[in-house]
Amino acid sequence: MEDVSLCEAWLRVCHCPLSGNEMKFFHMWKKIHAEFCEKIPDSPRTEMALSSRWKLLNKDMAKWRDALAKAMNLYRSGENRTNELIQAQMWFGATGGGKNRFTHHECWEVVKYCKRFIIIPMGPDVVLNEMPLRDSTTSDSPLDSPMSEDSPIQKEPRPIGRKAAKAKKAGNSSNFNSKFLEEIARQNSIRIEMEQKRQDMEVAIQAEQSREKAYLRTKDQQKTDRETMAMDTSHMSPETKQYWKLERRDVMRRRLFQDDGPSNTDWLNDQNH
């Protein structure tokens, strides 16, 4: 809901016919924030937070626009529009920067008709007997004609047969599919590499945190040991004195065990008997 409200506020402010093209960046986001707060009064989002969120939405919706345009160009008559959306999701997943699917469909419905995100599909060429009726790259001017005045009229080349045209079309489709699959494989390998780096970083952070916790525990234990060894027992009862005597013996046992191993604690055990 916040993303949709942000897109609506951005659309109203930035596409205002009176001031949309003349506002500075600061004033633009100040007005967007005001529009946003009218729809969601209790939102804690600041102007900077809205600007950062819009950058992410703008990036994803621009990639979705390109993916839809590519899917529309590949759309063939007789196919279901669902196939077009599936192809668009595949294109988005291949170029989505780690995102497998586009999910901001409500936001897209808000901005899809504005100039930045509008899609202008290119229709298929009109053909007759597998040959285009008009070649847009050919000039109509007689000055650009490759034939000279003295040359005879050249006959147009004979169009290829239907079987050859189908074979050529199938070859182009196969090349496209192979390139598309190669791109998906490349993106997947990049995603796996990034995930491995992230896991390695998490392991390193956990190891560093464990070392830090062990160091803090050691410091706390040393502080407690110093307080135990410095305890004044002259005013205490015999039972309390015996308790602190045992505590000091435990401190000495830990220290000797850490310094030279368990062999040097034998004399403490002898004193206990």
Solvent accessible surface area in square Angstrom, and as a share of the most:
residue,aa,sasa,rsa
1,M,176,0.79
2,E,53,0.24
3,D,32,0.16
4,V,38,0.22
5,S,8,0.05
6,L,1,0.01
7,C,0,0.00
8,E,46,0.20
9,A,0,0.00
10,W,9,0.03
11,L,49,0.25
12,R,108,0.39
13,V,8,0.05
14,C,24,0.14
15,H,78,0.35
16,C,40,0.24
17,P,132,0.83
18,L,157,0.78
19,S,34,0.22
20,G,15,0.14
21,N,153,0.79
22,E,145,0.65
23,M,44,0.20
24,K,146,0.62
25,F,132,0.55
26,F,122,0.51
27,H,96,0.43
28,M,39,0.17
29,W,12,0.04
30,K,102,0.43
31,K,96,0.41
32,I,0,0.00
33,H,43,0.19
34,A,56,0.43
35,E,48,0.22
36,F,1,0.00
37,C,39,0.23
38,E,136,0.61
39,K,96,0.41
40,I,22,0.11
41,P,105,0.66
42,D,136,0.71
43,S,16,0.11
44,P,120,0.76
45,R,105,0.38
46,T,79,0.46
47,E,49,0.22
48,M,148,0.66
49,A,34,0.26
50,L,4,0.02
51,S,8,0.05
52,S,55,0.36
53,R,77,0.28
54,W,15,0.05
55,K,132,0.56
56,L,101,0.50
57,L,1,0.00
58,N,39,0.20
59,K,116,0.49
60,D,9,0.05
61,M,0,0.00
62,A,26,0.20
63,K,49,0.21
64,W,6,0.02
65,R,59,0.22
66,D,66,0.34
67,A,4,0.03
68,L,13,0.07
69,A,30,0.23
70,K,88,0.37
71,A,1,0.00
72,M,57,0.25
73,N,78,0.40
74,L,60,0.30
75,Y,63,0.24
76,R,133,0.49
77,S,109,0.70
78,G,85,0.82
79,E,53,0.24
80,N,94,0.48
81,R,138,0.50
82,T,76,0.44
83,N,64,0.33
84,E,11,0.05
85,L,92,0.46
86,I,91,0.46
87,Q,57,0.25
88,A,0,0.00
89,Q,19,0.08
90,M,86,0.38
91,W,38,0.13
92,F,1,0.00
93,G,13,0.12
94,A,3,0.02
95,T,57,0.33
96,G,5,0.05
97,G,68,0.65
98,G,45,0.43
99,K,91,0.38
100,N,100,0.51
101,R,150,0.55
102,F,3,0.01
103,T,93,0.54
104,H,33,0.15
105,H,82,0.36
106,E,111,0.50
107,C,4,0.02
108,W,17,0.06
109,E,99,0.44
110,V,35,0.20
111,V,0,0.00
112,K,49,0.21
113,Y,164,0.63
114,C,11,0.07
115,K,181,0.77
116,R,114,0.42
117,F,0,0.00
118,I,83,0.42
119,I,32,0.16
120,I,145,0.74
121,P,76,0.48
122,M,151,0.67
123,G,61,0.58
124,P,129,0.81
125,D,116,0.60
126,V,106,0.61
127,V,83,0.47
128,L,113,0.56
129,N,100,0.51
130,E,74,0.33
131,M,79,0.35
132,P,70,0.44
133,L,110,0.55
134,R,170,0.62
135,D,77,0.40
136,S,103,0.67
137,T,121,0.70
138,T,83,0.48
139,S,59,0.38
140,D,113,0.58
141,S,45,0.29
142,P,115,0.73
143,L,167,0.83
144,D,94,0.49
145,S,48,0.31
146,P,136,0.85
147,M,80,0.36
148,S,75,0.49
149,E,176,0.79
150,D,140,0.73
151,S,41,0.26
152,P,108,0.68
153,I,158,0.80
154,Q,123,0.55
155,K,191,0.81
156,E,156,0.70
157,P,110,0.69
158,R,220,0.80
159,P,62,0.39
160,I,87,0.44
161,G,46,0.44
162,R,175,0.64
163,K,181,0.77
164,A,54,0.42
165,A,13,0.10
166,K,140,0.59
167,A,68,0.53
168,K,133,0.56
169,K,134,0.57
170,A,62,0.48
171,G,32,0.31
172,N,88,0.45
173,S,52,0.33
174,S,67,0.43
175,N,87,0.45
176,F,71,0.30
177,N,76,0.39
178,S,52,0.34
179,K,140,0.59
180,F,20,0.08
181,L,111,0.55
182,E,117,0.53
183,E,48,0.22
184,I,44,0.22
185,A,60,0.47
186,R,124,0.45
187,Q,33,0.15
188,N,59,0.30
189,S,61,0.39
190,I,67,0.34
191,R,66,0.24
192,I,122,0.62
193,E,94,0.42
194,M,123,0.55
195,E,68,0.30
196,Q,97,0.43
197,K,126,0.54
198,R,118,0.43
199,Q,80,0.35
200,D,78,0.41
201,M,120,0.54
202,E,72,0.32
203,V,98,0.57
204,A,54,0.42
205,I,83,0.42
206,Q,112,0.50
207,A,41,0.32
208,E,90,0.41
209,Q,98,0.44
210,S,66,0.42
211,R,143,0.52
212,E,87,0.39
213,K,123,0.52
214,A,43,0.33
215,Y,124,0.47
216,L,90,0.45
217,R,155,0.56
218,T,66,0.38
219,K,93,0.40
220,D,91,0.47
221,Q,74,0.33
222,Q,62,0.28
223,K,117,0.50
224,T,71,0.41
225,D,5,0.03
226,R,142,0.52
227,E,98,0.44
228,T,10,0.06
229,M,83,0.37
230,A,84,0.65
231,M,64,0.28
232,D,84,0.44
233,T,25,0.14
234,S,88,0.57
235,H,142,0.63
236,M,40,0.18
237,S,53,0.34
238,P,104,0.66
239,E,131,0.59
240,T,50,0.29
241,K,82,0.35
242,Q,90,0.40
243,Y,117,0.45
244,W,51,0.18
245,K,107,0.45
246,L,80,0.40
247,E,56,0.25
248,R,64,0.23
249,R,38,0.14
250,D,56,0.29
251,V,6,0.04
252,M,71,0.32
253,R,69,0.25
254,R,86,0.31
255,R,89,0.33
256,L,38,0.19
257,F,109,0.46
258,Q,128,0.57
259,D,106,0.55
260,D,93,0.48
261,G,19,0.18
262,P,86,0.54
263,S,75,0.49
264,N,57,0.29
265,T,11,0.06
266,D,78,0.41
267,W,110,0.39
268,L,4,0.02
269,N,62,0.32
270,D,98,0.51
271,Q,105,0.47
272,N,76,0.39
273,H,188,0.84
